[in-house]
Amino acid sequence: MAQPTLQRRLGLLQATALNMIDMVGIGPFVTLPLVMGLLGPNFLLAWLVGAGLAFADACIWSELGAAYPEAGGSYRFLKLAYGETTWGRYMSFLYVWQTLIQSPLVLASGAIGFAQYFGFLAKGQPWWHPETAWWQPKLVAGATVLLLIVLLYRRIEDIGKLGVALWVGVLGLMGWLIFGGLTHPHYPVALVPAGGLGALPGLLLSAAMGQAAVKSIYSYLGYYNVCHLGAEIKEPQRVIPRSMFLSIIGIASLYLLLNWSVGTVIPWREVQGWQASASDQSQYIVSVFMQRLYGPVAATIATGLVLLVAFASLFAVLLGYSRIPYAAAADGEFLPVFAKLHPTKHFPYVSLLLLGGVGFVFSLLFRLGEVISAILAMRILVQFVGQAVGLVLLRRRRGTAALPFKMPLYPLPVLLAVAVWLAVFAGIAPVEVSWGGLHFRLYFQLAALGMMALGTLAFLLWSRRLGRWPFAGKTAAGTIG
C-alpha cells in the first residue's frame, strides 16, 4: 500500500492568512506598552525597525522557499546550503534540536499572554484570585494549548479554511481598534524625533532602541510560516514570496496604525507612570483604550477579540512547526517515529503531539518576559544568521540561473539582516532570577549557546550511532565550498 504524502492544497489567500495570524497573536497587545515605556515619544520607530528587518530577512526566506518548497523550511535550507552529508547535517540537526525547545516556547508565550488578557475579563469575579491562587492563570494557559492540539488534529484543507476564518477575526479586531483611535485622537504622536532627522542615528543605536526592537521584532515573527508548509503550498514558486511580502506589508501597516491610535488616546507618559506603579494597567492597554473610548462593554468585547487573535496565532504556529521534526525524520536525520503521518488525515501527528505537549509544560512553568527573550536568543544564530550565510554559499555553488525568485539588491538584504540580527542578539537584556535564596542574572545568550553545545553533543552521538559524518569521513558531494 502506498505511503500517505503531504498534499499541495493551500493557495495564496490561505498562505497569507496563516502568515498574518501567526504574526499578530498576542505580541502587539503585550509589547505595545513595553515599547512605549522604553522609547517614550519615539515608540513608533521601533515598529519601523522591526518591519525593516522583516523585509530584509523575507528576501532570504523568499529566495530559499521558492527554490526549495518542501516541508521543514529552515531544516531543508540549512542542509542544502552547508552540504547534505557534512556540515549541512550538523546545521540542520541543530535547527531541529532547537525547534524542539523554541517552538514550544513560542506556543507557551502566546498561551501565557492569552491567560493574562483572560485575567482582565475574569477580574472581580468571586472565583478568580490569581494573587493567591497562582495556578489559575497557568490552568488557562495549559487548557489553551490542549485545545489547539485538538483543533489541529485534522486534514490540511480543513485547516486552511479555518485559518482564513480566523484571519477575518484578526482583521476585524485590528480595524476596530484603529478606527477608534482615528476618530477619537486626543494627544499628538510624532514619527520623527524631537531633534529632527539628525537625531535618528543616535536614537537607532541607543540601548533603549535595542531593547524596544527586541519586543517589536518578536511581534513580527511568523512572516516565514509559509516556508514550513512548503510541501503543502500550491504554485510555491509564486505563492511563497508573495504571501510573505503581502503579510509584512499588511501587518506593518496595522501595527503602525494601531500604535498611533493607542498613543493618541493613552499618552506615553501615562503608560510610563503605570509601569512605575504597583498596579500596572499597561498589561491591559487595549482593554483600557477601548474602555476610555466606548465604555466597559466595548472593553470586554475587545478583550474577547484579543483572545481570539491570540488563539488564531497559536493555531498557525503549532501547525507550521509540527512539520519540521517530520521533515527531518522523513529525511533519515531524526528519530523515525516523527516521520509517521496519520493514516487517514495525512498530517504528522507524532510531531504535533510532542511539540504541543512540551508547549503545555512550558506554559505552566515560565513567565511571559522570560519566554520572549528565550525565543529570540534561541533562534538567531542558527536559524536566521546561519540561513543568511547559507544562502550566500548556495549562490556560490549552484548559481542563480534556476532561481524562481531572486532578491533585489543582493547582497545588501543579506548583510543588513545579519548585522541587525546580531545586534538584536547582543541587545537581549538579562533577567534577575531568585532561587533557593540565591539571586543571579540569567543571560539568554549564554543559555542559547549552551543549548547549541548540547545539540552538538547529541549530533555527534547520533552520527556515531549511524556511522555517518564526521565519523564516516568527508565526501566530495557534501562539502560546502
Secondary structure in CASP SS format (residue, H / E / C, confidence):
PFRMAT SS
TARGET T0000
AUTHOR 0000-0000-0000
METHOD secondary structure of the structure
MODEL  1
M C 1.00
A C 1.00
Q C 1.00
P C 1.00
T C 1.00
L C 1.00
Q C 1.00
R C 1.00
R C 1.00
L E 1.00
G C 1.00
L H 1.00
L H 1.00
Q H 1.00
A H 1.00
T H 1.00
A H 1.00
L H 1.00
N H 1.00
M H 1.00
I H 1.00
D H 1.00
M H 1.00
V H 1.00
G C 1.00
I C 1.00
G H 1.00
P H 1.00
F H 1.00
V H 1.00
T H 1.00
L H 1.00
P H 1.00
L H 1.00
V H 1.00
M H 1.00
G H 1.00
L H 1.00
L H 1.00
G H 1.00
P H 1.00
N H 1.00
F H 1.00
L H 1.00
L H 1.00
A H 1.00
W H 1.00
L H 1.00
V H 1.00
G H 1.00
A H 1.00
G H 1.00
L H 1.00
A H 1.00
F H 1.00
A H 1.00
D H 1.00
A H 1.00
C H 1.00
I H 1.00
W H 1.00
S H 1.00
E H 1.00
L H 1.00
G H 1.00
A H 1.00
A H 1.00
Y C 1.00
P C 1.00
E C 1.00
A E 1.00
G C 1.00
G C 1.00
S H 1.00
Y H 1.00
R H 1.00
F H 1.00
L H 1.00
K H 1.00
L H 1.00
A H 1.00
Y H 1.00
G C 1.00
E C 1.00
T C 1.00
T C 1.00
W H 1.00
G H 1.00
R H 1.00
Y H 1.00
M H 1.00
S H 1.00
F H 1.00
L H 1.00
Y H 1.00
V H 1.00
W H 1.00
Q H 1.00
T H 1.00
L H 1.00
I H 1.00
Q H 1.00
S H 1.00
P H 1.00
L H 1.00
V H 1.00
L H 1.00
A H 1.00
S H 1.00
G H 1.00
A H 1.00
I H 1.00
G H 1.00
F H 1.00
A H 1.00
Q H 1.00
Y H 1.00
F H 1.00
G H 1.00
F H 1.00
L H 1.00
A H 1.00
K C 1.00
G C 1.00
Q C 1.00
P C 1.00
W C 1.00
W C 1.00
H C 1.00
P C 1.00
E C 1.00
T C 1.00
A C 1.00
W C 1.00
W H 1.00
Q H 1.00
P H 1.00
K H 1.00
L H 1.00
V H 1.00
A H 1.00
G H 1.00
A H 1.00
T H 1.00
V H 1.00
L H 1.00
L H 1.00
L H 1.00
I H 1.00
V H 1.00
L H 1.00
L H 1.00
Y C 1.00
R C 1.00
R C 1.00
I H 1.00
E H 1.00
D H 1.00
I H 1.00
G H 1.00
K H 1.00
L H 1.00
G H 1.00
V H 1.00
A H 1.00
L H 1.00
W H 1.00
V H 1.00
G H 1.00
V H 1.00
L H 1.00
G H 1.00
L H 1.00
M H 1.00
G H 1.00
W H 1.00
L H 1.00
I H 1.00
F H 1.00
G H 1.00
G H 1.00
L H 1.00
T H 1.00
H C 1.00
P C 1.00
H C 1.00
Y C 1.00
P C 1.00
V C 1.00
A C 1.00
L C 1.00
V C 1.00
P C 1.00
A C 1.00
G C 1.00
G C 1.00
L H 1.00
G H 1.00
A H 1.00
L H 1.00
P H 1.00
G H 1.00
L H 1.00
L H 1.00
L C 1.00
S C 1.00
A H 1.00
A H 1.00
M H 1.00
G H 1.00
Q H 1.00
A H 1.00
A H 1.00
V H 1.00
K H 1.00
S H 1.00
I H 1.00
Y H 1.00
S H 1.00
Y H 1.00
L C 1.00
G C 1.00
Y C 1.00
Y C 1.00
N H 1.00
V H 1.00
C H 1.00
H H 1.00
L E 1.00
G H 1.00
A H 1.00
E H 1.00
I E 1.00
K C 1.00
E C 1.00
P H 1.00
Q H 1.00
R H 1.00
V H 1.00
I H 1.00
P H 1.00
R H 1.00
S H 1.00
M H 1.00
F H 1.00
L H 1.00
S H 1.00
I H 1.00
I H 1.00
G H 1.00
I H 1.00
A H 1.00
S H 1.00
L H 1.00
Y H 1.00
L H 1.00
L H 1.00
L H 1.00
N H 1.00
W H 1.00
S H 1.00
V H 1.00
G H 1.00
T H 1.00
V H 1.00
I C 1.00
P C 1.00
W H 1.00
R H 1.00
E H 1.00
V H 1.00
Q H 1.00
G H 1.00
W H 1.00
Q H 1.00
A C 1.00
S C 1.00
A C 1.00
S C 1.00
D C 1.00
Q H 1.00
S H 1.00
Q H 1.00
Y H 1.00
I H 1.00
V H 1.00
S H 1.00
V H 1.00
F H 1.00
M H 1.00
Q H 1.00
R H 1.00
L H 1.00
Y H 1.00
G C 1.00
P H 1.00
V H 1.00
A H 1.00
A H 1.00
T H 1.00
I H 1.00
A H 1.00
T H 1.00
G H 1.00
L H 1.00
V H 1.00
L H 1.00
L H 1.00
V H 1.00
A H 1.00
F H 1.00
A H 1.00
S H 1.00
L H 1.00
F H 1.00
A H 1.00
V H 1.00
L H 1.00
L H 1.00
G H 1.00
Y H 1.00
S C 1.00
R H 1.00
I H 1.00
P H 1.00
Y H 1.00
A H 1.00
A H 1.00
A H 1.00
A H 1.00
D C 1.00
G C 1.00
E C 1.00
F C 1.00
L C 1.00
P H 1.00
V H 1.00
F H 1.00
A H 1.00
K C 1.00
L C 1.00
H C 1.00
P C 1.00
T C 1.00
K C 1.00
H C 1.00
F C 1.00
P C 1.00
Y H 1.00
V H 1.00
S H 1.00
L H 1.00
L H 1.00
L H 1.00
L H 1.00
G H 1.00
G H 1.00
V H 1.00
G H 1.00
F H 1.00
V H 1.00
F H 1.00
S H 1.00
L H 1.00
L H 1.00
F C 1.00
R C 1.00
L H 1.00
G H 1.00
E H 1.00
V H 1.00
I H 1.00
S H 1.00
A H 1.00
I H 1.00
L H 1.00
A H 1.00
M H 1.00
R H 1.00
I H 1.00
L H 1.00
V H 1.00
Q H 1.00
F H 1.00
V H 1.00
G H 1.00
Q H 1.00
A H 1.00
V H 1.00
G H 1.00
L H 1.00
V H 1.00
L H 1.00
L H 1.00
R H 1.00
R H 1.00
R H 1.00
R H 1.00
G C 1.00
T C 1.00
A C 1.00
A C 1.00
L C 1.00
P C 1.00
F C 1.00
K C 1.00
M C 1.00
P C 1.00
L C 1.00
Y C 1.00
P C 1.00
L H 1.00
P H 1.00
V H 1.00
L H 1.00
L H 1.00
A H 1.00
V H 1.00
A H 1.00
V H 1.00
W H 1.00
L H 1.00
A H 1.00
V H 1.00
F H 1.00
A H 1.00
G H 1.00
I C 1.00
A C 1.00
P C 1.00
V E 1.00
E E 1.00
V E 1.00
S E 1.00
W E 1.00
G C 1.00
G C 1.00
L E 1.00
H E 1.00
F E 1.00
R E 1.00
L E 1.00
Y C 1.00
F H 1.00
Q H 1.00
L H 1.00
A H 1.00
A H 1.00
L H 1.00
G H 1.00
M H 1.00
M H 1.00
A H 1.00
L H 1.00
G H 1.00
T H 1.00
L H 1.00
A H 1.00
F H 1.00
L H 1.00
L H 1.00
W H 1.00
S H 1.00
R H 1.00
R H 1.00
L H 1.00
G C 1.00
R C 1.00
W C 1.00
P C 1.00
F C 1.00
A C 1.00
G C 1.00
K C 1.00
T C 1.00
A H 1.00
A H 1.00
G H 1.00
T C 1.00
I C 1.00
G C 1.00
END
